[in-house]
Amino acid sequence: MSNTAAAIATAETHSAHNYHPLPVVVASADGAWMTDVEGRRYLDMLAGYSALNFGHGNRRLIDAAKAQLERVTLTSRAFHHDRFADFCTQLAELCGMEMVLPMNTGAEAVETAVKTARKWGYKIKGVPDGQAKIVVAADNFHGRTTTIVSFSTDPEARADFGPYTPGFQVVPYGDVDALDAAVDENTVAVLLEPIQGEAGVLVPPPGYLSFVRELTRVRNVLFIADEIQSGLGRTGKTFACEHEDVVPDMYVLGKALGGGVVPVSAVVSSAEVLGVFRPGEHGSTFGGNPLACAVALEVIAMLRSGEYQQRATELGDHLHHELGLLVGGGAVEAVRGRGLWAGIDITPSRGTGRQISERLMDRGVLVKDTHGSTIRIAPPLVISKEDLDWGLDQLRDVLAD
């Protein structure tokens, strides 16, 4: 039995089957490339669902983590530490906001945003106790906790996990009339992904985010932008909302904020909104820990240079031009996305998304399927044009086969 087969067999025996990974076992990685236990190299065109925007083993991030590891890694929030104030200040400045509530995972940050919006609704807006409502979009993906799957429309994420948490109304993504009708006097927030990643990299119609911003402003409702996947350079802007010159009331951040080194997430908003919390009402032992803050501070510094946003713009334009040429050739039905992020709908007769992903793996390219016939491409922002073109060549060959 090969090393790969042995590792996969052991994992299948001793780990819960909550994922269906491709049959590759990664042993090391650098930049946009990963190497498996057999020594074979693969081009990473997924980047940890955008957690690895800055590539594997980014030297700046690894050095920041190593330096902090030698000093202190955890204090809990029972005490202050010397990286916390800088992290909160600089992240708030990056977002153009005032306060930060740090957590660890994206789902934790979304749960935090939900709690924040409800408390703001009761304490500031004056919604009757227990009546707060949050409007969300169909085909959303915000995580898999019990509360979050309560407003999911994905049967795989939702089925058999009830009873479900009330207080959410689902409307079609991109439908301004449905959103307008759903927002009422008890609505405390509209929670949206500026681009829906898990749904297949769905970009909303032009003007949609601007409409959401104006509607929520007029109705005294919080606009919460879940930029966990779309934010921090992925689309060619620091935040995807910037493509419509929109600033929400609250950003929900994660994934790339930890640089693929440590889990870091955060809710960022105004003092009025995050100021509703009092000691003991919400927290996390590891949230905002020194190691996380040190890495995230380096991420913030890298984003301030604008280098990665520019790379995502330039390489993204090239990516979408090349992918656009595949549409209408019989193998690709549609391509969507923005920056270095694309969803590709494969003609079903050419194979499922899983089958296409496996064929690409055989050619040394790693992508991920979603919703049957769609594959997603989201390489690290540090990928070279030459490597990107090589990966696209493998995709063309697979589709031609």
C-alpha positions in Angstrom: 0.0 0.0 0.0 1.3 3.5 -0.9 1.9 6.2 1.7 -1.0 8.1 0.2 -3.4 5.1 0.4 -2.3 4.2 3.9 -2.8 7.8 5.2 -6.2 8.0 3.6 -7.3 4.6 4.9 -6.3 5.6 8.4 -8.1 8.9 8.2 -11.3 7.2 6.9 -11.2 4.8 9.9 -10.5 7.3 12.7 -12.0 10.6 11.6 -15.6 11.6 11.2 -16.7 11.8 7.5 -17.8 15.4 7.6 -15.6 16.1 4.5 -15.0 14.3 1.2 -11.4 15.4 0.4 -9.7 14.6 -2.8 -7.3 11.6 -2.5 -4.1 13.6 -2.1 -2.1 13.8 1.2 -0.1 17.0 1.5 3.2 16.9 3.3 4.7 20.4 2.6 3.9 23.6 0.7 5.4 26.8 -0.5 3.9 29.7 -2.3 1.2 28.4 -4.6 2.6 24.8 -4.7 2.0 21.8 -2.4 3.9 18.5 -2.3 2.3 15.2 -1.3 3.8 12.3 0.7 4.9 10.7 -2.5 6.9 13.8 -3.5 4.5 14.9 -6.3 3.9 18.6 -6.6 0.5 20.2 -7.1 -0.6 23.8 -8.0 -2.9 25.0 -5.3 -5.8 26.7 -7.0 -8.0 26.8 -3.9 -5.9 28.5 -1.3 -7.7 27.1 1.7 -11.0 28.7 0.6 -9.1 32.1 0.6 -7.4 31.5 4.0 -4.1 31.3 2.1 -4.4 34.5 0.1 -0.7 35.2 0.8 0.5 31.8 -0.1 1.9 28.8 1.8 4.8 29.6 4.1 4.7 33.3 3.5 8.0 34.4 4.9 6.7 37.6 6.5 3.9 35.8 8.2 6.1 32.8 9.4 8.7 35.2 10.8 6.0 37.2 12.6 4.6 34.0 14.1 8.1 32.7 15.1 9.0 35.9 16.8 5.8 35.9 18.8 6.1 32.2 19.7 9.3 33.0 21.5 7.6 35.7 23.6 4.0 34.7 24.6 1.2 32.9 22.8 -1.8 33.1 25.1 -2.9 35.1 28.0 -6.7 34.8 27.7 -8.7 38.0 27.8 -8.5 38.0 31.6 -5.4 40.2 31.0 -4.1 42.6 28.4 -1.2 41.8 26.2 1.1 44.0 24.2 -0.2 43.1 20.7 -3.9 43.5 21.3 -4.3 47.3 21.2 -2.3 47.6 18.0 -4.3 44.8 16.4 -7.7 46.3 17.2 -6.6 49.8 16.2 -5.0 48.8 12.9 -7.8 46.5 11.9 -10.4 49.1 12.7 -8.4 51.6 10.6 -8.2 49.2 7.7 -11.9 48.8 7.7 -12.6 52.5 8.3 -14.4 51.7 11.5 -13.9 52.2 15.3 -14.0 48.9 17.2 -13.0 45.3 16.9 -14.3 42.1 18.6 -11.8 39.3 17.8 -12.7 35.7 17.6 -11.1 32.6 16.0 -13.1 31.0 13.2 -15.4 32.5 10.6 -18.4 30.8 12.1 -17.6 32.3 15.5 -17.5 35.7 13.9 -20.8 35.2 12.2 -22.4 34.1 15.5 -20.9 37.2 17.1 -22.4 39.4 14.4 -25.8 37.9 15.0 -25.6 38.4 18.8 -24.3 42.0 18.2 -27.1 42.9 15.8 -29.8 41.5 18.2 -28.4 43.3 21.2 -28.1 46.5 19.2 -31.7 46.1 18.1 -32.9 45.8 21.6 -30.7 48.4 23.3 -30.4 51.0 20.6 -33.2 50.6 18.1 -35.8 49.6 20.6 -37.1 46.4 19.1 -39.4 44.5 21.6 -37.6 41.8 23.5 -37.4 38.5 21.6 -38.7 40.0 18.3 -35.5 40.8 16.5 -35.3 39.6 12.9 -32.3 39.3 10.6 -32.8 39.0 6.8 -30.4 36.8 4.9 -30.0 35.6 1.4 -30.9 32.2 -0.1 -27.9 30.0 -1.1 -25.8 31.7 1.7 -22.9 30.1 3.4 -21.9 31.6 6.7 -20.7 28.5 8.6 -22.2 25.4 10.1 -23.1 26.0 13.7 -26.6 25.3 14.8 -27.8 28.9 14.6 -26.2 29.4 11.2 -27.6 26.3 9.5 -31.0 27.4 10.8 -31.0 30.0 8.0 -29.2 27.9 5.4 -31.0 26.8 2.3 -28.4 24.0 1.6 -30.0 20.6 2.5 -26.6 19.1 3.2 -25.8 21.7 5.8 -29.2 21.9 7.3 -31.0 18.5 7.2 -31.3 16.5 10.5 -29.8 19.3 12.7 -33.1 20.8 14.0 -34.9 22.2 15.9 -33.7 25.4 14.3 -33.1 28.8 15.7 -35.9 31.3 14.9 -35.4 35.0 14.0 -34.3 34.8 10.4 -36.0 35.5 7.1 -34.5 34.2 3.8 -35.0 36.2 0.5 -33.5 35.5 -2.9 -30.0 36.8 -3.4 -29.9 39.9 -5.6 -33.6 40.5 -5.4 -34.1 44.1 -4.3 -37.9 43.9 -4.2 -37.9 40.8 -2.0 -35.4 42.4 0.4 -37.4 45.7 0.5 -40.6 43.7 1.4 -38.8 41.6 4.1 -37.4 44.5 6.1 -39.8 45.6 8.8 -39.8 47.5 12.1 -38.4 44.5 13.9 -35.5 43.9 11.5 -32.2 44.5 13.1 -29.8 43.5 10.3 -29.4 42.4 6.7 -26.6 39.8 6.6 -25.1 39.1 3.2 -22.0 37.9 1.4 -21.0 40.5 -1.2 -20.1 37.6 -3.4 -21.5 34.2 -2.5 -18.5 31.8 -2.4 -19.9 28.3 -1.6 -22.9 28.9 -3.9 -20.5 29.0 -6.8 -18.9 32.5 -6.6 -22.1 34.3 -7.4 -21.7 38.0 -8.0 -24.8 40.0 -7.3 -26.4 42.3 -10.0 -24.8 45.7 -10.4 -26.2 48.2 -7.9 -27.5 45.5 -5.5 -25.0 46.2 -2.7 -25.7 50.0 -3.1 -29.4 49.3 -2.8 -28.8 47.2 0.4 -26.8 50.0 1.9 -29.4 52.7 1.2 -32.3 50.6 2.3 -30.7 49.7 5.6 -29.6 53.3 6.2 -33.2 54.6 5.6 -34.8 51.8 7.7 -32.3 52.0 10.6 -31.1 48.5 10.0 -27.5 47.2 10.2 -25.9 46.1 7.0 -23.6 43.2 7.9 -21.1 42.2 5.2 -19.7 38.7 5.6 -16.3 39.2 3.9 -14.7 36.1 5.3 -14.0 34.7 1.8 -14.4 37.8 -0.4 -12.4 40.2 1.8 -8.7 41.0 2.3 -7.6 41.2 -1.3 -9.3 38.3 -3.0 -11.4 40.3 -5.5 -8.9 43.0 -6.2 -10.1 45.3 -3.5 -9.4 45.1 0.2 -13.2 44.4 0.6 -15.6 43.2 -2.1 -18.1 45.9 -1.0 -15.6 48.5 -2.4 -16.5 47.5 -5.9 -19.7 49.5 -5.4 -18.2 52.1 -3.1 -20.2 50.7 -0.2 -19.2 50.6 3.4 -21.5 48.4 5.6 -22.2 48.9 9.3 -20.3 45.8 10.1 -17.6 43.6 8.5 -17.3 39.9 9.4 -13.7 38.8 8.7 -11.8 35.6 9.0 -9.7 33.2 6.8 -7.0 35.3 5.3 -6.8 37.5 8.4 -4.8 34.7 9.9 -2.7 34.2 6.8 -3.2 30.5 6.8 -1.0 30.3 9.9 -3.5 30.6 12.8 -7.3 30.9 12.9 -8.2 34.6 13.3 -11.6 36.2 12.8 -13.2 39.5 13.9 -16.3 41.6 13.8 -15.5 45.2 13.0 -18.0 48.0 13.5 -18.7 51.4 15.1 -18.5 52.2 18.8 -22.3 52.6 18.9 -22.8 49.0 17.6 -20.0 47.1 19.4 -20.4 49.3 22.4 -23.5 47.4 23.4 -21.5 44.6 25.0 -20.6 44.5 28.7 -18.1 42.3 30.4 -19.2 38.6 30.5 -21.8 38.9 27.7 -19.6 37.4 25.0 -16.1 36.1 24.8 -13.5 33.6 23.7 -10.4 32.2 25.5 -8.3 32.3 22.3 -10.0 35.3 20.7 -7.4 38.0 20.1 -4.5 35.9 21.5 -1.0 37.3 21.1 0.0 34.9 18.4 -3.1 35.6 16.4 -2.6 39.3 16.8 1.0 39.2 15.7 0.2 37.3 12.5 -2.9 39.5 11.7 -0.9 42.7 12.2 1.5 41.5 9.5 -1.5 40.7 7.3 -2.8 44.2 7.8 0.6 45.7 7.0 0.8 43.6 3.7 -2.7 44.8 2.7 -1.8 48.4 3.3 0.8 48.2 0.6 -1.9 47.5 -2.0 0.4 45.0 -3.7 -1.9 42.0 -3.3 -5.0 43.9 -4.3 -3.2 45.0 -7.5 -2.1 41.4 -8.2 -5.6 40.1 -7.8 -6.9 42.7 -10.2 -4.3 42.2 -12.9 -4.2 38.4 -12.7 -7.9 38.3 -12.2 -8.6 40.1 -15.4 -6.3 37.6 -17.2 -8.0 34.7 -15.5 -11.5 35.8 -16.4 -10.5 36.6 -20.0 -9.1 33.1 -20.4 -12.0 31.4 -18.7 -14.5 33.4 -20.8 -13.0 31.9 -23.9 -14.1 28.5 -22.7 -17.8 29.4 -22.5 -19.8 28.3 -25.5 -17.3 25.6 -26.5 -19.5 22.8 -25.2 -17.7 22.1 -22.0 -18.3 25.2 -19.9 -21.8 26.7 -19.5 -20.9 29.8 -17.5 -18.1 31.6 -15.6 -18.6 34.0 -12.8 -16.4 35.8 -10.3 -14.2 38.8 -9.6 -10.5 39.2 -9.1 -8.6 35.9 -8.5 -11.9 34.1 -7.8 -14.0 32.2 -10.2 -16.9 29.7 -10.4 -17.0 27.5 -13.5 -20.2 25.7 -14.4 -19.3 22.5 -16.2 -21.6 21.1 -18.8 -23.0 18.0 -17.0 -22.3 15.7 -19.9 -18.6 16.4 -19.5 -18.6 15.3 -15.8 -19.5 16.4 -12.4 -17.5 19.0 -10.5 -16.0 16.3 -8.5 -14.9 14.3 -11.5 -13.4 17.4 -13.1 -11.5 18.1 -9.8 -10.2 14.6 -9.7 -9.0 14.8 -13.3 -7.2 18.1 -12.6 -5.6 16.5 -9.5 -4.2 13.8 -11.8 -2.6 16.6 -13.8 -1.2 18.3 -10.7 -3.8 21.0 -10.1 -6.0 21.2 -7.0 -9.4 22.8 -7.1 -12.7 22.1 -5.3 -16.2 21.4 -6.6 -19.5 22.7 -5.2 -23.2 22.1 -6.0 -22.7 19.3 -8.4 -21.3 20.7 -11.7 -19.4 23.7 -10.5 -15.7 24.0 -9.7 -14.1 27.0 -7.9 -10.8 28.6 -8.7 -9.1 30.8 -6.0 -5.3 30.5 -6.2 -3.1 32.3 -3.7 -2.7 36.0 -4.7 1.1 35.3 -4.9 0.7 32.9 -7.8 2.8 33.8 -10.9 1.2 34.4 -14.2 3.2 31.5 -15.6 1.9 29.1 -13.0 -1.7 30.4 -13.4 -1.4 29.8 -17.2 -0.1 26.3 -16.6 -3.0 25.6 -14.4 -5.4 26.9 -17.0 -3.7 24.8 -19.7 -4.5 21.7 -17.5 -8.1 22.8 -17.2 -8.4 23.1 -21.0 -6.9 19.7 -21.5 -9.3 18.1 -19.0 -12.3 19.7 -20.6 -11.1 18.7 -24.1 -10.8 15.1 -22.9 
